[in-house]
Amino acid sequence: MSLEINTLIKERRYVSDDGCDYCATFIDNWNAAARARSGACYQPPVKPPVVCSPKTETGAVVKIGNRNVYGRKVITGVYQLHHSGRSAVQIAHMLKMPVYRVEHLLKRGTSVRREIFRQVSTQPLPTEAEIMRCLAAESKA
């Protein structure tokens, strides 16, 4: 798999923020090896202080999961998310699907998948919240 600079620029990463400041934890981890080498007494790891309230994503809860066959709506949603700049790993994380299944769907190996991809690429792209709302209807209970 070759990486191009354009794929790195378009990629948006999933970020979860728990509201803690981890600077003191990182510095303590660096110094832990030195303390061990010098034979100093054990010090428990530093807990990160809470700086702000945790940030959580809002929106529809989507759990597609591992299935034998994925319907047209799920495939359309996967292609729309991929077309909006999400990578296969991010899509799998968002939809709670195995990564290999998402990669398999993105190959467009059948005529139905090619037709769905053609439709997605020619129509205007909906927002990510709308895509997730449509996929929430297909979620497993």
Secondary structure, DSSP 4 states (H G I P E B T S, - for coil): ----HHHHHH------B-SB--HHHHHHHHHHHHHHHHTPPP-PPPPPPB-SPPB---S--------SS--HHHHHHHHHHHHTT--HHHHHHHHT--HHHHHHHHT--SHHHHHHHHHHHHSPPPPHHHHHHHHHTT---
